[in-house]
Amino acid sequence: MSTPKMKPNFIKDIIDDDMKTDKYGGRVHTRFPPEPNGYLHIGHAKSICLNFGLAKEYNGLCNLRFDDTNPETEEMEYVESIKDDVRWLGFDWEDRLYHASDYFEQLYEYAVQLVKKGKAYVCDLSMDQIREYRGTLTEPGKESPYRNRSIEESLDLLERMKAGEFEEGARVLRAKIDMAHPNVLMRDPTLYRIRKKDHYRTGGEWCIYPTYDFTHCLSDSIEGITHSICTLEFENNRPLYDWILDELGVHHPQQIEFARLNLSHTIMSKRRLLELVEEGLVSGWDDPRMPTLSGLRRRGYTPESIRNFCDEIGVAKANSIVDIVMLENSIREELNKTTPRVMAVLRPLKVVIINYPEDKEEELEAVNNPEDPSMGTRKVPFSRVLYIEQDDFREEPPKKFFRLAPGREVRLRYAYFVKCVDVIKDEKTGEILELHCTYDPATRGGDAPDGRKVKSTMHWVSAKEAVEAEVRLYDYLFTKRDASEVEEGKDFKSNLNPNSLATLTSCMLEPSLKDAKPGSRFQFERLGYFCVDTVDSTPDKLVFNRTVTLRDPWEKIRKQIEREK
């Protein structure tokens, strides 16, 4: 796997200092700790590349751990998809696959230790009451009436909670810290709650489950993690992370926060992505419009392009929105070098070359990729009846339209100069049915001997050998750059792009694509980069997804805006 060396960043600076002081005995041990309650997205890819990348750069280790403490939302389906995505990105956790649920017994013993130290207690307040007692950012909270329960009583109640004697919500275990702490999260946070739900791994063995905050730091400690890399929203949780480890006197990793990836024109909330899936607003977690790794993979993105994108955006301390164009440029740059060029007509318009012999067929030489001569050439058939793009013809061409029009001559890629001499229409509707053209046999594969020039070269497909396919054109899932911004009284779905998918049937492709395999990628000349869909494409029905256009369609607009500034 080719992984770019990580750019300098503040996390590397911290690790460099730790290496100099021998803080962890010269070790670097990171982890990627997803919750198995959804599919990974491009934001997770940044964390994966960072954690595994740091471990590789410092000759350390990186674990894959599932922080699975909520039986209501977690499923084995998500576990398997996460493992597949991490592997697909090119990273290997070797024998270091862990689950927080592996530590349930040990975590419970840690909870008992805190109670025995007088640092935790069983509280009978409801969740609403706990929130009410917590106070605000400007006002301190007030103590629970159960805060000063005896250690013996809290131990007894905790054991009975574990035995299933109480209903959900009846009691929780809380840390005893400081109800006036300026950080609201430190005002006696919940450590254990009753959940009478079977866990996807432990079944009905447990009916109380540790909270994420209690589990995460202790899982890091148990695994010997040195640097616990988290996204910025966990900055407020760091004092609790430190408090738990310090009170228990166990191995203490250093939590370091970095800015999460916020990508324009999409969302990164698993809860909101799940909402799109459950409401049928997308076809599933792997819908090519989704920012999930499975969606990007199905759309034709490569692991290399995503790793390069993550390296390019770097690691920052402040949140910001990264323009999705940077991700698109990453895949364009790779596919331009690696994909074969082919010809495909998405909205066919029939062309009859009236002076070309009806029984004649020939094969023309076409270059597979001018960026890589080693990819060689291929033969494309040429005959009397062709297809061109509807948009490549105008009966009344506007100014600066240089493609085909009545009386105008253009070049057909790898073939001949052709001139439109007649337009055949439906008598009732006026719809253009076909064009009649003539060709100049002296211009095969080159310029006219008499030196005349044409202003446009167009792609085409021979009708007789054309392969029919369905092509799906994808656009941004959301219309707004910041998809989370909504007007008052509306939700994020009000920003969904109604034109995020256009499905074209009866597209005509050159015959070299007849046996294209699912997942294979191509550049359709003049149209963009496409891949064979891995779900819906079959030997009897070819389905292509557009990965990305050839150029950023907003590039000219942005440059114009910059000039006007």
LINSULFEN-V663449 format. One record per helix or strand of 2 or more residues. SS is the DSSP state (helix for helix, strand for strand). FROM is the first residue (numbers start at 0). TO is the last residue. If there is no record, write none. Layout:
((SS & FROM & TO) (SS & FROM & TO))
This chain:
((helix & 9 & 20) (strand & 28 & 31) (helix & 41 & 56) (strand & 60 & 65) (helix & 75 & 88) (strand & 96 & 98) (helix & 99 & 115) (strand & 119 & 122) (helix & 126 & 132) (helix & 150 & 161) (strand & 171 & 174) (helix & 183 & 185) (strand & 189 & 193) (strand & 207 & 209) (helix & 211 & 221) (strand & 226 & 230) (helix & 231 & 233) (helix & 237 & 247) (strand & 253 & 257) (strand & 261 & 262) (helix & 269 & 277) (helix & 292 & 298) (helix & 302 & 312) (strand & 320 & 321) (helix & 323 & 337) (strand & 339 & 341) (strand & 343 & 344) (strand & 347 & 352) (strand & 361 & 366) (helix & 372 & 374) (strand & 376 & 381) (strand & 384 & 388) (helix & 389 & 391) (strand & 408 & 411) (strand & 416 & 424) (strand & 431 & 439) (helix & 440 & 442) (strand & 456 & 457) (strand & 460 & 461) (strand & 466 & 473) (helix & 491 & 494) (strand & 500 & 508) (helix & 510 & 512) (strand & 520 & 523) (strand & 527 & 531) (strand & 540 & 547) (helix & 554 & 563))
